[in-house]
Amino acid sequence: MSRTTYGSESFANPNRHRCRTTATTTAAADPTAAAGSSIKTTSAAGNLTGNNHHSHDGLQPPCRRNHNQHPPSGLRFTPPAVAGNHHPAVDQNLGQDRGRRPVNYGHQPIGFRPSPEEGNDGHNVRRRVPPRQQRTRRPPPCSQPGRGGQSPPSAFTTNTTNASPAIAGPKGYKSAAKHLDWVHAMDEEINALNLNDTWELIPRTSNKNIVGSKWVFRIKYKSDGTIDRHKARLVAQGYTQVPGFDFTFTFSPVVKAATIRIVITIAIMRKWTLRQLDVKNAFLNGLLTETVFMEQPSGYVDARYPNHVCRLKKALYGLEQAPRAWFQRFSDFLSSMGFTYSRADTSLFIYCQGYSLIYLLVYVDDIIVTGNDDSLIQRLIDRIHKTFAIKDLGKLNYFLGLEVTYTDDGLFLSQQKYAHDILFRAKLHESKPITTPMVVGQHLSLSRDRFDEPTLYRSLIGALQYLTITRPDISYAVSTVSQFTHNPAVTHFQAVKRILHYVKGTSNFGLAFTHAPSCDILTYSDADWGGCPDTWRSTSGYSMFLVPNLVTWSSKKQQTVARSSCESEYRALANATSDVIWVTHLLQELHIPIPRAPTILSDNRSALFISSNPVAHKHAKHIALDYHFVREMVHLGRVTIDHIPSKLNVADVFTKSLSRSLFLSFRSKLCVGPNPTSRLKGGIDDKHKL
């Protein structure tokens, strides 16, 4: 399965679907698309941006289609001419008419009645018209074949055996109409829209806001990098919508990366099967509560009503409210089947009846299902298929750019293809690998030596942020360089290049998940006091395990300056405690027992003393009161806090750059390592010296 972001060339594909909100939102564990924000909505995008991984539906190649047969929806499209396979009518008129040929959508305007020469079903059956009498325009002809009858290579036709670097699709309809693969993809998209009864044609009025429409094209890749299919998507130009008139609310949730890792851990622990579903044209299932008008799509303008506009009945990709409309309808459908949504993560749905337990994770149109009753899961999938057009992808294999490899005692989660794409984008795919992502003891600061390509800098930062879903070992380095996206300097870009050199040597690395008998929660917390040379703020970091699997982590600069190392460590404890409480609530909703109170380990004895003794008030009265909930959680027995030596504190890797030996030691404890089934060459050896 492949994953792409529509609308812009970015690496954060998965964010492709995130909706645009009236207020910018950022999820802590969610990385982002190429704009350099954190898994914000673009997506990815894309990203960010809708998607799609559907196979072709068996349509004939356009230039070989029998023109006496009609598509299911009544749509007629005369494709561009192809050398050696011309339609006679096109040959006679070739060179006189350039552009688009008329199309009938099968949608009838209000008050329309079929004429006697039309079929009984009301769809317009267009009679053959001599070419010279037909004055409407058709698409430009396809490229002429080269030697051996093969079409010459272009930017839009690629070798299916090697997809690195990724090749961009055409920029618009005119370019796409010259190639059969893209014409076929556009036919497939229009047929799906017609079958879904997405719009109806009505006369144009001057007092209505008409939203534009646009074709976007992407080549979909498989997990091994080969081309899967060509995908054309008709999108509405939602940026022309008027807030409060064309739409109201737009926010739509997506499942958190930490939730996915926790569910995977539970499935491995209980030996459940992880299954994956893909909803075809998901946004088209959303029901609109507002009235939205859109221009007819390029190349498919109805010949009878060329000046009419489309009044949308269903949501369409690109509309501001489309993600929210789809999620609302799908969540209502699941609720009618007995599912309840999690309060810890509203994109997680839980079904619990008797001894049957099912988890369902939703990320826009991508779904993961697991549970203890395989027959009930199959009945659930059949029920969903009756209402929505879905594709059962079987066992979880490739999800949001995450590659899943099954091992004897669990599974391995990686982003090897995505890492290669980043290196090709940065033109560092042949660079020399190194063993650490940052120079030991390095602290980046503001500089006047500005980098002359800030867009490239932000794009690479956004891509690296999404890579941290399975690479906690680069979290601190990426968090550090992300602080300078507003004004990057040459030294900052050099730090980014060092991270990419490290990724080059560890591209096949990822997270390993193994079987565990119980769900013990163990968390490491640490802070680097005054580590920022510009603001003198500290950096907090923590890593949380459902022993022995790493499920969530964080590396973040604190919001205020700490007056002592004790204060910075105590604030880091507060952040870790907050996340621990969230995970315990999530496990309770998943009906997973927690054998004992979660344990948080810290290497600062003063912070431990403050968290357990109220008599230390005079030493911490300057700390905001909301941080003292750590003491309350300890008093209630919700968490326990113990001491650990600094050399054993794994969270140290999230707060500062470490020496090579210490970094490699902590990296292995974070369950980060090479793919156990990978046989790729060119990786670095841990004994390699800088």
KACOR-V418712 format. One record per residue. N is the residue number from 1. SS is DSSP state (H for helix, E for strand, L for the rest). Layout:
N;SS, N;SS
//
This chain:
1;L, 2;L, 3;L, 4;L, 5;L, 6;L, 7;L, 8;L, 9;L, 10;L, 11;L, 12;L, 13;H, 14;H, 15;H, 16;H, 17;H, 18;L, 19;L, 20;L, 21;L, 22;L, 23;L, 24;L, 25;L, 26;L, 27;L, 28;L, 29;L, 30;L, 31;L, 32;L, 33;L, 34;L, 35;L, 36;L, 37;L, 38;L, 39;L, 40;L, 41;L, 42;L, 43;L, 44;L, 45;L, 46;L, 47;L, 48;L, 49;L, 50;L, 51;L, 52;L, 53;L, 54;L, 55;L, 56;L, 57;L, 58;L, 59;L, 60;L, 61;L, 62;H, 63;H, 64;H, 65;L, 66;L, 67;L, 68;L, 69;L, 70;L, 71;L, 72;L, 73;L, 74;L, 75;L, 76;L, 77;L, 78;L, 79;L, 80;L, 81;L, 82;L, 83;L, 84;L, 85;L, 86;L, 87;L, 88;H, 89;H, 90;H, 91;H, 92;H, 93;H, 94;L, 95;L, 96;L, 97;L, 98;L, 99;L, 100;L, 101;L, 102;L, 103;E, 104;L, 105;L, 106;L, 107;L, 108;L, 109;L, 110;L, 111;L, 112;L, 113;L, 114;L, 115;L, 116;L, 117;L, 118;L, 119;L, 120;L, 121;L, 122;L, 123;L, 124;L, 125;L, 126;L, 127;L, 128;L, 129;L, 130;L, 131;H, 132;H, 133;H, 134;L, 135;L, 136;L, 137;L, 138;L, 139;L, 140;L, 141;L, 142;L, 143;L, 144;L, 145;E, 146;L, 147;H, 148;H, 149;H, 150;L, 151;E, 152;L, 153;L, 154;E, 155;L, 156;L, 157;E, 158;L, 159;L, 160;L, 161;L, 162;L, 163;L, 164;L, 165;L, 166;L, 167;L, 168;L, 169;L, 170;L, 171;L, 172;L, 173;H, 174;H, 175;H, 176;H, 177;L, 178;L, 179;L, 180;H, 181;H, 182;H, 183;H, 184;H, 185;H, 186;H, 187;H, 188;H, 189;H, 190;H, 191;H, 192;H, 193;H, 194;H, 195;H, 196;L, 197;L, 198;L, 199;E, 200;E, 201;E, 202;E, 203;L, 204;L, 205;L, 206;L, 207;L, 208;L, 209;L, 210;E, 211;E, 212;L, 213;E, 214;E, 215;E, 216;E, 217;E, 218;E, 219;E, 220;E, 221;E, 222;L, 223;L, 224;L, 225;L, 226;L, 227;E, 228;E, 229;E, 230;E, 231;E, 232;E, 233;E, 234;E, 235;E, 236;E, 237;L, 238;H, 239;H, 240;H, 241;L, 242;L, 243;E, 244;L, 245;L, 246;L, 247;E, 248;L, 249;L, 250;L, 251;L, 252;L, 253;L, 254;L, 255;L, 256;L, 257;H, 258;H, 259;H, 260;H, 261;H, 262;H, 263;H, 264;H, 265;H, 266;H, 267;H, 268;H, 269;H, 270;L, 271;L, 272;L, 273;L, 274;L, 275;E, 276;E, 277;E, 278;E, 279;E, 280;L, 281;L, 282;H, 283;H, 284;H, 285;H, 286;L, 287;E, 288;L, 289;L, 290;L, 291;L, 292;L, 293;E, 294;E, 295;L, 296;L, 297;L, 298;L, 299;L, 300;L, 301;L, 302;E, 303;L, 304;L, 305;L, 306;L, 307;L, 308;L, 309;E, 310;E, 311;E, 312;E, 313;L, 314;E, 315;L, 316;L, 317;L, 318;L, 319;L, 320;L, 321;L, 322;H, 323;H, 324;H, 325;H, 326;H, 327;H, 328;H, 329;H, 330;H, 331;H, 332;H, 333;H, 334;H, 335;H, 336;H, 337;L, 338;L, 339;L, 340;E, 341;E, 342;L, 343;L, 344;L, 345;L, 346;L, 347;L, 348;E, 349;E, 350;E, 351;E, 352;E, 353;E, 354;L, 355;L, 356;E, 357;E, 358;E, 359;E, 360;E, 361;E, 362;E, 363;E, 364;L, 365;L, 366;E, 367;E, 368;E, 369;E, 370;E, 371;E, 372;L, 373;L, 374;H, 375;H, 376;H, 377;H, 378;H, 379;H, 380;H, 381;H, 382;H, 383;H, 384;H, 385;H, 386;H, 387;H, 388;L, 389;L, 390;E, 391;E, 392;E, 393;E, 394;E, 395;E, 396;L, 397;L, 398;E, 399;E, 400;L, 401;L, 402;E, 403;E, 404;E, 405;E, 406;E, 407;E, 408;L, 409;L, 410;E, 411;E, 412;E, 413;E, 414;E, 415;L, 416;H, 417;H, 418;H, 419;H, 420;H, 421;H, 422;H, 423;H, 424;H, 425;H, 426;L, 427;L, 428;L, 429;L, 430;L, 431;L, 432;L, 433;L, 434;L, 435;L, 436;L, 437;L, 438;L, 439;L, 440;L, 441;L, 442;L, 443;L, 444;L, 445;L, 446;L, 447;L, 448;L, 449;L, 450;E, 451;L, 452;L, 453;L, 454;H, 455;H, 456;H, 457;H, 458;H, 459;H, 460;H, 461;H, 462;H, 463;H, 464;H, 465;H, 466;H, 467;H, 468;L, 469;L, 470;L, 471;L, 472;H, 473;H, 474;H, 475;H, 476;H, 477;H, 478;H, 479;H, 480;H, 481;H, 482;H, 483;H, 484;H, 485;L, 486;L, 487;L, 488;L, 489;E, 490;H, 491;H, 492;H, 493;H, 494;H, 495;H, 496;H, 497;H, 498;H, 499;H, 500;H, 501;H, 502;H, 503;H, 504;H, 505;H, 506;L, 507;L, 508;L, 509;E, 510;E, 511;E, 512;E, 513;E, 514;E, 515;L, 516;L, 517;L, 518;L, 519;L, 520;L, 521;E, 522;E, 523;E, 524;E, 525;E, 526;E, 527;E, 528;E, 529;L, 530;L, 531;L, 532;L, 533;L, 534;L, 535;L, 536;L, 537;L, 538;L, 539;E, 540;E, 541;E, 542;E, 543;E, 544;E, 545;E, 546;E, 547;L, 548;L, 549;E, 550;E, 551;E, 552;E, 553;E, 554;E, 555;E, 556;E, 557;E, 558;L, 559;L, 560;L, 561;L, 562;L, 563;L, 564;L, 565;H, 566;H, 567;H, 568;H, 569;H, 570;H, 571;H, 572;H, 573;H, 574;H, 575;H, 576;H, 577;H, 578;H, 579;H, 580;H, 581;H, 582;H, 583;H, 584;H, 585;H, 586;H, 587;H, 588;H, 589;H, 590;L, 591;L, 592;L, 593;L, 594;L, 595;L, 596;L, 597;L, 598;E, 599;E, 600;E, 601;E, 602;E, 603;L, 604;L, 605;H, 606;H, 607;H, 608;H, 609;H, 610;H, 611;H, 612;H, 613;L, 614;H, 615;H, 616;H, 617;H, 618;H, 619;H, 620;H, 621;L, 622;L, 623;L, 624;L, 625;H, 626;H, 627;H, 628;H, 629;H, 630;H, 631;H, 632;H, 633;H, 634;H, 635;H, 636;L, 637;L, 638;L, 639;E, 640;E, 641;E, 642;E, 643;E, 644;L, 645;L, 646;H, 647;H, 648;H, 649;L, 650;H, 651;H, 652;H, 653;H, 654;H, 655;L, 656;L, 657;L, 658;L, 659;L, 660;H, 661;H, 662;H, 663;H, 664;H, 665;H, 666;H, 667;H, 668;H, 669;H, 670;L, 671;L, 672;E, 673;E, 674;E, 675;L, 676;L, 677;L, 678;L, 679;L, 680;L, 681;L, 682;L, 683;L, 684;L, 685;L, 686;L, 687;L, 688;L, 689;L, 690;L
//
